[in-house]
């Protein structure tokens, strides 16, 4: 996995994903939930209601630092994230 070659730890959290499939396809273990204060960056790659209903404050609680990176691949939070470093495609 590319991330491991850069010594980056990755947590995959998706309530709709199959743990078996994530392990088979990506070699990663699916986590039941994200850990508060554990992340330098969050990559939001799916548009599940679970995530759409979250606020910037919810994402900030997951970050290790106040200036964490929030990469929103679907652009769901465009114009709504003001305190985190916001990236979107």
Phi, psi and omega in degrees: 000136183303316183300320181296327180293340176257011179060041178252127176273137183236131171250132176251121180234116179204109183294347182257355183272155175269125179301321179297316182293317179298318178295315182294313184284323189238350182068028181241151177268132178281132178262148180291325180204160178283153181262131178297135176068022187253352193238143172272334181210151173235131175249111178268111187246356181230159183253034180296146180304326178309318182273323180299331182277356179280158178247172177302322179300322178296316180292322179299324179297335180277342185280146176284327183234156182293340181251039179297163181263130177244105180262111185255091187293336180264353181071022183295330185249017180304128180082000182247347182255117186241336185256333175272159174287112186260127175237142176211157177271000000 
